[in-house]
Structures are given as C-alpha cells and as structure tokens.
Amino acid sequence: MNSRQRRGVILLILSVLCALGAFAGVLSVVHDANSKVGPEVTAYRVTSEVKPYTALDTDQFEKIRMPERWLSANAVTDLRQIRGKIAVTTLRAGSLLQTDMIVNQPALQPGQQEVAIMIDAATGVAGKITPGSRVNVYATFEGKKEGDPDQSKIIVTDARVLDVGQLTALDPDDDKNQQPTEAVPITFALSTIDAQRITYAESFAQRVRLALVAPGSETSVPDKDRTYELATDK
C-alpha cells in the first residue's frame, strides 16, 4: 500500500469516526430532551365556553396528551371526575380542565325533595343516565274505562338525577309481557308537585320511561303537547 492509499484509508476511518461521533451527539440531545420532557399523560381541554353552575357533560371536553411534568397537580386526568359536578366559574374554550374549576352539584335546592322510584332497566335507563343528568319523565296509561283511548303523558320535565342505583331483579309476575323483570332505582331532586306526579306514575302507569335531555336544550313543554293519543295524531 503506497502513501496515497494509506492517506485515503486514514481519511475514511476519520470520516467514519466523525459520523459516529455526530450520531452519538444526536442521541445525547434526544435523550436529554426526553429526560427534560418526561412521559406524557392524558388531560382534558374545554372545547366551548361553559357557564358557571352548569352541569358538566363529557361532550364539553376533548382529550389531549401532554408531558406529565408540565401538568398541574389538580388537572383532571379522568372524565369520571366530572360526574355530578358543576362549573364553579366560567370555563373558557381551550383552557385545561382542573379540579378547582368544578364542585359537587348541590343535592337539593330550596323547595325540592329527594324521591326515588324504580325504572325499567330495559326501557328507561339504557346505561346513559348518570348523576347530574336532566331527564323528561314519560308515562303511559290505559283508558279509564272501556273504549277510552290509551294515553302517553309527559309527567315531569327537566328532572335532575341525583343517583342511579344498582340493577335489581323484580319479583316474577304472571303477566311477564306487561311487567319488567329488572329495574334500577333512580333518585331525583323534585318539587312537591313533581314528586307527587312521578310517584303516581310509578304506581299506576303501565310504563314509566326517561328521556335524556341534552345540555342546554329547551325543556319546557306546552300543556297541549304533554298528552298524546294515537287517534288524535295528525
């Protein structure tokens, strides 16, 4: 090997060593950045403005990922934490949801009382109603005497759910086509008159159903639209 070839080999070796050194430098920078940023965790960001004392719903937030070291200790990392909660102040769109922004929803307002009834698990709950939900309560009744039409009535509007109990098996009935076999105890916060309406429906209606009301929806129903008969449907 002549001197020119030796110089070429030396230059090649030096080039390889420089490349290895540069690669090691890049790895060191990446490792240093990762060590400073740390692992990522789940957090939640407000998607649209939420007014104070408004019941919270999962649709109002979006999941994001961010470094754990940058997350405040009171950040909400699981949306189950908002169940039965209300906003204590205005939640601005884009802000990170934190536990000090929300409080437990008051169980009862002045003039309200706590009432629990059993609701058919198959037709009344469907797994979507949780504490803090707002529902309209429907009941179907047979005609008072032979020949009278059956009726569906809206018994209560905008009833606030306080608690959803465990699925309970009911005593078997000879007429299984008419009676539910499983029910869930639902506890409501109601005015005196609404408490009377809902307990009456539980006792005498053929069926009692709950209709989940979307947050922010208009819940009042005119008196003329509270009773439905098939024969008068146009």
ZADO-1210 file (C-alpha; in nm, 4 decimals, padded with zeros to 6 digits):
<atoms>
<atom x="00.0000" y="00.0000" z="00.0000" code="MET" pos="1"/>
<atom x="00.1519" y="00.3266" z="-00.1080" code="ASN" pos="2"/>
<atom x="00.1338" y="00.6515" z="00.0874" code="SER" pos="3"/>
<atom x="-00.1592" y="00.7838" z="-00.1155" code="ARG" pos="4"/>
<atom x="-00.3691" y="00.4763" z="-00.0375" code="GLN" pos="5"/>
<atom x="-00.2742" y="00.4987" z="00.3312" code="ARG" pos="6"/>
<atom x="-00.3921" y="00.8594" z="00.3418" code="ARG" pos="7"/>
<atom x="-00.7227" y="00.7538" z="00.1825" code="GLY" pos="8"/>
<atom x="-00.7747" y="00.4802" z="00.4384" code="VAL" pos="9"/>
<atom x="-00.6933" y="00.7189" z="00.7229" code="ILE" pos="10"/>
<atom x="-00.9363" y="00.9792" z="00.5871" code="LEU" pos="11"/>
<atom x="-01.2067" y="00.7112" z="00.5521" code="LEU" pos="12"/>
<atom x="-01.1542" y="00.5976" z="00.9102" code="ILE" pos="13"/>
<atom x="-01.1666" y="00.9579" z="01.0317" code="LEU" pos="14"/>
<atom x="-01.4896" y="01.0142" z="00.8385" code="SER" pos="15"/>
<atom x="-01.6489" y="00.7083" z="00.9973" code="VAL" pos="16"/>
<atom x="-01.5383" y="00.8198" z="01.3428" code="LEU" pos="17"/>
<atom x="-01.6791" y="01.1698" z="01.2843" code="CYS" pos="18"/>
<atom x="-02.0091" y="01.0219" z="01.1676" code="ALA" pos="19"/>
<atom x="-02.0273" y="00.8004" z="01.4752" code="LEU" pos="20"/>
<atom x="-01.9479" y="01.0996" z="01.6926" code="GLY" pos="21"/>
<atom x="-02.2235" y="01.3059" z="01.5294" code="ALA" pos="22"/>
<atom x="-02.4741" y="01.0217" z="01.5693" code="PHE" pos="23"/>
<atom x="-02.3814" y="00.9867" z="01.9354" code="ALA" pos="24"/>
<atom x="-02.4283" y="01.3611" z="01.9783" code="GLY" pos="25"/>
<atom x="-02.7777" y="01.3457" z="01.8262" code="VAL" pos="26"/>
<atom x="-02.8712" y="01.0565" z="02.0546" code="LEU" pos="27"/>
<atom x="-02.7429" y="01.2515" z="02.3516" code="SER" pos="28"/>
<atom x="-02.9537" y="01.5562" z="02.2587" code="VAL" pos="29"/>
<atom x="-03.2650" y="01.3432" z="02.2078" code="VAL" pos="30"/>
<atom x="-03.2104" y="01.1636" z="02.5365" code="HIS" pos="31"/>
<atom x="-03.1565" y="01.4930" z="02.7144" code="ASP" pos="32"/>
<atom x="-03.4790" y="01.6350" z="02.5650" code="ALA" pos="33"/>
<atom x="-03.6763" y="01.3260" z="02.6644" code="ASN" pos="34"/>
<atom x="-03.5388" y="01.3411" z="03.0154" code="SER" pos="35"/>
<atom x="-03.6487" y="01.7046" z="03.0433" code="LYS" pos="36"/>
<atom x="-03.9945" y="01.6492" z="02.8939" code="VAL" pos="37"/>
<atom x="-04.0693" y="01.3141" z="03.0561" code="GLY" pos="38"/>
<atom x="-04.3585" y="01.0736" z="02.9885" code="PRO" pos="39"/>
<atom x="-04.6889" y="01.2012" z="02.8520" code="GLU" pos="40"/>
<atom x="-05.0231" y="01.1731" z="03.0322" code="VAL" pos="41"/>
<atom x="-05.3878" y="01.2346" z="02.9474" code="THR" pos="42"/>
<atom x="-05.5526" y="01.5691" z="03.0234" code="ALA" pos="43"/>
<atom x="-05.8754" y="01.7382" z="02.9103" code="TYR" pos="44"/>
<atom x="-05.9322" y="02.0719" z="02.7392" code="ARG" pos="45"/>
<atom x="-06.2560" y="02.2723" z="02.7320" code="VAL" pos="46"/>
<atom x="-06.3993" y="02.2744" z="02.3776" code="THR" pos="47"/>
<atom x="-06.6576" y="02.5519" z="02.4205" code="SER" pos="48"/>
<atom x="-06.7431" y="02.8027" z="02.6910" code="GLU" pos="49"/>
<atom x="-06.9257" y="02.6576" z="02.9906" code="VAL" pos="50"/>
<atom x="-07.1218" y="02.8986" z="03.2090" code="LYS" pos="51"/>
<atom x="-07.0993" y="02.8931" z="03.5894" code="PRO" pos="52"/>
<atom x="-07.3251" y="02.6482" z="03.7787" code="TYR" pos="53"/>
<atom x="-07.3824" y="02.4468" z="03.4611" code="THR" pos="54"/>
<atom x="-07.3893" y="02.0674" z="03.4911" code="ALA" pos="55"/>
<atom x="-07.0883" y="01.9154" z="03.3155" code="LEU" pos="56"/>
<atom x="-07.1010" y="01.6668" z="03.0290" code="ASP" pos="57"/>
<atom x="-06.8230" y="01.4712" z="02.8577" code="THR" pos="58"/>
<atom x="-06.9055" y="01.6346" z="02.5217" code="ASP" pos="59"/>
<atom x="-06.7782" y="01.9670" z="02.6578" code="GLN" pos="60"/>
<atom x="-06.4185" y="01.8435" z="02.6746" code="PHE" pos="61"/>
<atom x="-06.1573" y="01.6892" z="02.4472" code="GLU" pos="62"/>
<atom x="-05.8770" y="01.4522" z="02.5388" code="LYS" pos="63"/>
<atom x="-05.5180" y="01.5725" z="02.4876" code="ILE" pos="64"/>
<atom x="-05.1714" y="01.4347" z="02.5655" code="ARG" pos="65"/>
<atom x="-04.9049" y="01.6423" z="02.7368" code="MET" pos="66"/>
<atom x="-04.5836" y="01.5890" z="02.9369" code="PRO" pos="67"/>
<atom x="-04.6570" y="01.4848" z="03.2915" code="GLU" pos="68"/>
<atom x="-04.4078" y="01.7309" z="03.4369" code="ARG" pos="69"/>
<atom x="-04.5977" y="02.0222" z="03.2790" code="TRP" pos="70"/>
<atom x="-04.9326" y="01.9096" z="03.4180" code="LEU" pos="71"/>
<atom x="-05.0575" y="02.0799" z="03.7341" code="SER" pos="72"/>
<atom x="-05.1325" y="01.8611" z="04.0332" code="ALA" pos="73"/>
<atom x="-05.5053" y="01.9436" z="04.0208" code="ASN" pos="74"/>
<atom x="-05.5553" y="01.8760" z="03.6489" code="ALA" pos="75"/>
<atom x="-05.8414" y="01.6410" z="03.5616" code="VAL" pos="76"/>
<atom x="-05.6995" y="01.3239" z="03.4044" code="THR" pos="77"/>
<atom x="-06.0161" y="01.1097" z="03.4110" code="ASP" pos="78"/>
<atom x="-06.3559" y="01.2387" z="03.2965" code="LEU" pos="79"/>
<atom x="-06.5269" y="01.0265" z="03.5605" code="ARG" pos="80"/>
<atom x="-06.4204" y="01.3060" z="03.7949" code="GLN" pos="81"/>
<atom x="-06.6855" y="01.5383" z="03.6454" code="ILE" pos="82"/>
<atom x="-06.9833" y="01.3154" z="03.7303" code="ARG" pos="83"/>
<atom x="-07.2337" y="01.5058" z="03.9413" code="GLY" pos="84"/>
<atom x="-07.0231" y="01.8226" z="03.9148" code="LYS" pos="85"/>
<atom x="-07.0994" y="02.1773" z="03.8025" code="ILE" pos="86"/>
<atom x="-06.8717" y="02.4568" z="03.6850" code="ALA" pos="87"/>
<atom x="-06.7864" y="02.6933" z="03.9700" code="VAL" pos="88"/>
<atom x="-06.6795" y="02.9651" z="03.7272" code="THR" pos="89"/>
<atom x="-06.6870" y="03.0283" z="03.3525" code="THR" pos="90"/>
<atom x="-06.4826" y="02.7621" z="03.1723" code="LEU" pos="91"/>
<atom x="-06.3188" y="02.9216" z="02.8685" code="ARG" pos="92"/>
<atom x="-06.2682" y="02.7286" z="02.5461" code="ALA" pos="93"/>
<atom x="-05.9120" y="02.5995" z="02.5201" code="GLY" pos="94"/>
<atom x="-05.8435" y="02.6054" z="02.8942" code="SER" pos="95"/>
<atom x="-05.7186" y="02.2958" z="03.0732" code="LEU" pos="96"/>
<atom x="-05.9805" y="02.1382" z="03.2998" code="LEU" pos="97"/>
<atom x="-05.8770" y="02.1393" z="03.6659" code="GLN" pos="98"/>
<atom x="-06.0465" y="02.0179" z="03.9798" code="THR" pos="99"/>
<atom x="-06.0612" y="02.3671" z="04.1330" code="ASP" pos="100"/>
<atom x="-06.2870" y="02.4753" z="03.8441" code="MET" pos="101"/>
<atom x="-06.5647" y="02.2329" z="03.9427" code="ILE" pos="102"/>
<atom x="-06.7624" y="02.1483" z="04.2559" code="VAL" pos="103"/>
<atom x="-07.0183" y="01.8885" z="04.3587" code="ASN" pos="104"/>
<atom x="-07.3661" y="01.9648" z="04.2352" code="GLN" pos="105"/>
<atom x="-07.5883" y="02.0614" z="04.5284" code="PRO" pos="106"/>
<atom x="-07.8124" y="01.7675" z="04.6094" code="ALA" pos="107"/>
<atom x="-08.1266" y="01.9726" z="04.6746" code="LEU" pos="108"/>
<atom x="-08.2338" y="02.3283" z="04.6071" code="GLN" pos="109"/>
<atom x="-08.4771" y="02.5138" z="04.8360" code="PRO" pos="110"/>
<atom x="-08.8275" y="02.3711" z="04.7896" code="GLY" pos="111"/>
<atom x="-08.7038" y="02.0403" z="04.6450" code="GLN" pos="112"/>
<atom x="-08.7182" y="01.6916" z="04.7890" code="GLN" pos="113"/>
<atom x="-08.5370" y="01.3679" z="04.7162" code="GLU" pos="114"/>
<atom x="-08.7555" y="01.0998" z="04.5575" code="VAL" pos="115"/>
<atom x="-08.6506" y="00.7539" z="04.4340" code="ALA" pos="116"/>
<atom x="-08.8544" y="00.5280" z="04.2063" code="ILE" pos="117"/>
<atom x="-08.7843" y="00.2041" z="04.0215" code="MET" pos="118"/>
<atom x="-08.7396" y="00.2419" z="03.6464" code="ILE" pos="119"/>
<atom x="-08.7490" y="-00.0449" z="03.3967" code="ASP" pos="120"/>
<atom x="-08.3837" y="-00.1094" z="03.3115" code="ALA" pos="121"/>
<atom x="-08.4606" y="-00.2072" z="02.9515" code="ALA" pos="122"/>
<atom x="-08.6761" y="00.0902" z="02.8514" code="THR" pos="123"/>
<atom x="-08.5930" y="00.3622" z="03.0984" code="GLY" pos="124"/>
<atom x="-08.2202" y="00.3876" z="03.1552" code="VAL" pos="125"/>
<atom x="-08.0186" y="00.2249" z="02.8748" code="ALA" pos="126"/>
<atom x="-07.6942" y="00.2919" z="03.0646" code="GLY" pos="127"/>
<atom x="-07.6745" y="00.6571" z="02.9558" code="LYS" pos="128"/>
<atom x="-07.8347" y="00.8292" z="03.2531" code="ILE" pos="129"/>
<atom x="-07.5936" y="00.9233" z="03.5312" code="THR" pos="130"/>
<atom x="-07.5997" y="01.1510" z="03.8374" code="PRO" pos="131"/>
<atom x="-07.6379" y="01.5077" z="03.7160" code="GLY" pos="132"/>
<atom x="-07.8383" y="01.4113" z="03.4055" code="SER" pos="133"/>
<atom x="-08.1562" y="01.6013" z="03.3201" code="ARG" pos="134"/>
<atom x="-08.4495" y="01.3928" z="03.2009" code="VAL" pos="135"/>
<atom x="-08.8133" y="01.4198" z="03.0982" code="ASN" pos="136"/>
<atom x="-09.0362" y="01.1533" z="03.2520" code="VAL" pos="137"/>
<atom x="-09.2997" y="00.9855" z="03.0306" code="TYR" pos="138"/>
<atom x="-09.5769" y="00.7542" z="03.1477" code="ALA" pos="139"/>
<atom x="-09.8334" y="00.5512" z="02.9552" code="THR" pos="140"/>
<atom x="-10.1826" y="00.4893" z="03.0971" code="PHE" pos="141"/>
<atom x="-10.4742" y="00.2696" z="02.9944" code="GLU" pos="142"/>
<atom x="-10.8080" y="00.4371" z="02.9233" code="GLY" pos="143"/>
<atom x="-11.0120" y="00.4960" z="03.2380" code="LYS" pos="144"/>
<atom x="-11.2980" y="00.2859" z="03.1081" code="LYS" pos="145"/>
<atom x="-11.3615" y="00.0515" z="02.8188" code="GLU" pos="146"/>
<atom x="-11.3468" y="00.2368" z="02.4891" code="GLY" pos="147"/>
<atom x="-11.1330" y="00.5222" z="02.6233" code="ASP" pos="148"/>
<atom x="-10.8016" y="00.5626" z="02.4365" code="PRO" pos="149"/>
<atom x="-10.4697" y="00.4791" z="02.5952" code="ASP" pos="150"/>
<atom x="-10.2551" y="00.7846" z="02.6617" code="GLN" pos="151"/>
<atom x="-09.8905" y="00.8783" z="02.6862" code="SER" pos="152"/>
<atom x="-09.8189" y="01.1715" z="02.9174" code="LYS" pos="153"/>
<atom x="-09.5147" y="01.3808" z="02.9995" code="ILE" pos="154"/>
<atom x="-09.5359" y="01.3685" z="03.3791" code="ILE" pos="155"/>
<atom x="-09.2276" y="01.5757" z="03.4685" code="VAL" pos="156"/>
<atom x="-08.9859" y="01.7866" z="03.2630" code="THR" pos="157"/>
<atom x="-08.6212" y="01.8661" z="03.3376" code="ASP" pos="158"/>
<atom x="-08.5968" y="01.6349" z="03.6386" code="ALA" pos="159"/>
<atom x="-08.2450" y="01.6284" z="03.7835" code="ARG" pos="160"/>
<atom x="-08.0998" y="01.2836" z="03.8586" code="VAL" pos="161"/>
<atom x="-07.9201" y="01.2617" z="04.1928" code="LEU" pos="162"/>
<atom x="-07.8269" y="00.8961" z="04.1897" code="ASP" pos="163"/>
<atom x="-07.8538" y="00.5790" z="03.9812" code="VAL" pos="164"/>
<atom x="-07.8675" y="00.2609" z="04.1877" code="GLY" pos="165"/>
<atom x="-07.7777" y="-00.0980" z="04.1153" code="GLN" pos="166"/>
<atom x="-07.9716" y="-00.3216" z="03.8780" code="LEU" pos="167"/>
<atom x="-08.2362" y="-00.5067" z="04.0780" code="THR" pos="168"/>
<atom x="-08.4298" y="-00.8208" z="03.9840" code="ALA" pos="169"/>
<atom x="-08.8038" y="-00.7812" z="04.0394" code="LEU" pos="170"/>
<atom x="-09.0412" y="-01.0475" z="04.1665" code="ASP" pos="171"/>
<atom x="-09.1737" y="-01.2575" z="03.8776" code="PRO" pos="172"/>
<atom x="-09.5230" y="-01.1760" z="03.7569" code="ASP" pos="173"/>
<atom x="-09.7741" y="-01.3933" z="03.5771" code="ASP" pos="174"/>
<atom x="-09.8052" y="-01.1334" z="03.3016" code="ASP" pos="175"/>
<atom x="-09.4416" y="-01.1087" z="03.2013" code="LYS" pos="176"/>
<atom x="-09.5262" y="-00.9221" z="02.8831" code="ASN" pos="177"/>
<atom x="-09.6508" y="-00.6280" z="03.0918" code="GLN" pos="178"/>
<atom x="-09.4125" y="-00.6239" z="03.3856" code="GLN" pos="179"/>
<atom x="-09.0357" y="-00.5587" z="03.3678" code="PRO" pos="180"/>
<atom x="-08.8121" y="-00.8237" z="03.5231" code="THR" pos="181"/>
<atom x="-08.5242" y="-00.5883" z="03.6124" code="GLU" pos="182"/>
<atom x="-08.5291" y="-00.2290" z="03.7303" code="ALA" pos="183"/>
<atom x="-08.2930" y="00.0406" z="03.8517" code="VAL" pos="184"/>
<atom x="-08.3693" y="00.2787" z="04.1412" code="PRO" pos="185"/>
<atom x="-08.3347" y="00.6364" z="04.0200" code="ILE" pos="186"/>
<atom x="-08.3245" y="00.9222" z="04.2708" code="THR" pos="187"/>
<atom x="-08.4494" y="01.2660" z="04.1615" code="PHE" pos="188"/>
<atom x="-08.4497" y="01.6173" z="04.3071" code="ALA" pos="189"/>
<atom x="-08.8089" y="01.7341" z="04.2579" code="LEU" pos="190"/>
<atom x="-09.0597" y="01.9939" z="04.3686" code="SER" pos="191"/>
<atom x="-09.3513" y="01.8702" z="04.5803" code="THR" pos="192"/>
<atom x="-09.5959" y="01.8552" z="04.2874" code="ILE" pos="193"/>
<atom x="-09.3455" y="01.6801" z="04.0578" code="ASP" pos="194"/>
<atom x="-09.2694" y="01.4288" z="04.3350" code="ALA" pos="195"/>
<atom x="-09.6418" y="01.3511" z="04.3526" code="GLN" pos="196"/>
<atom x="-09.6657" y="01.3139" z="03.9749" code="ARG" pos="197"/>
<atom x="-09.3720" y="01.0784" z="03.9479" code="ILE" pos="198"/>
<atom x="-09.4792" y="00.8553" z="04.2384" code="THR" pos="199"/>
<atom x="-09.8320" y="00.8384" z="04.0957" code="TYR" pos="200"/>
<atom x="-09.6894" y="00.7317" z="03.7602" code="ALA" pos="201"/>
<atom x="-09.4743" y="00.4640" z="03.9243" code="GLU" pos="202"/>
<atom x="-09.7808" y="00.3224" z="04.0992" code="SER" pos="203"/>
<atom x="-10.0452" y="00.3395" z="03.8262" code="PHE" pos="204"/>
<atom x="-09.8786" y="00.3773" z="03.4850" code="ALA" pos="205"/>
<atom x="-09.8234" y="00.0804" z="03.2558" code="GLN" pos="206"/>
<atom x="-09.4733" y="00.2041" z="03.1813" code="ARG" pos="207"/>
<atom x="-09.2508" y="00.4885" z="03.3005" code="VAL" pos="208"/>
<atom x="-08.9728" y="00.5976" z="03.0683" code="ARG" pos="209"/>
<atom x="-08.6931" y="00.8510" z="03.1000" code="LEU" pos="210"/>
<atom x="-08.5848" y="01.0691" z="02.8072" code="ALA" pos="211"/>
<atom x="-08.2360" y="01.2158" z="02.8434" code="LEU" pos="212"/>
<atom x="-08.2285" y="01.5915" z="02.7780" code="VAL" pos="213"/>
<atom x="-07.9223" y="01.7336" z="02.6013" code="ALA" pos="214"/>
<atom x="-07.7357" y="02.0021" z="02.7999" code="PRO" pos="215"/>
<atom x="-07.8624" y="02.3491" z="02.7112" code="GLY" pos="216"/>
<atom x="-08.1806" y="02.2194" z="02.5466" code="SER" pos="217"/>
<atom x="-08.5188" y="02.3814" z="02.5959" code="GLU" pos="218"/>
<atom x="-08.7013" y="02.1636" z="02.8474" code="THR" pos="219"/>
<atom x="-09.0415" y="02.3313" z="02.8854" code="SER" pos="220"/>
<atom x="-09.3308" y="02.1560" z="02.7107" code="VAL" pos="221"/>
<atom x="-09.6650" y="02.3315" z="02.6430" code="PRO" pos="222"/>
<atom x="-09.9632" y="02.1770" z="02.8229" code="ASP" pos="223"/>
<atom x="-10.1267" y="02.0875" z="02.4893" code="LYS" pos="224"/>
<atom x="-09.8249" y="01.8725" z="02.3977" code="ASP" pos="225"/>
<atom x="-09.7998" y="01.6841" z="02.7276" code="ARG" pos="226"/>
<atom x="-10.0653" y="01.4255" z="02.6408" code="THR" pos="227"/>
<atom x="-10.0569" y="01.2033" z="02.3322" code="TYR" pos="228"/>
<atom x="-10.3293" y="00.9827" z="02.1881" code="GLU" pos="229"/>
<atom x="-10.2794" y="00.7828" z="01.8706" code="LEU" pos="230"/>
<atom x="-10.6271" y="00.8697" z="01.7415" code="ALA" pos="231"/>
<atom x="-10.5542" y="01.2438" z="01.7535" code="THR" pos="232"/>
<atom x="-10.2143" y="01.2206" z="01.5857" code="ASP" pos="233"/>
<atom x="-10.2270" y="01.4127" z="01.2584" code="LYS" pos="234"/>
</atoms>
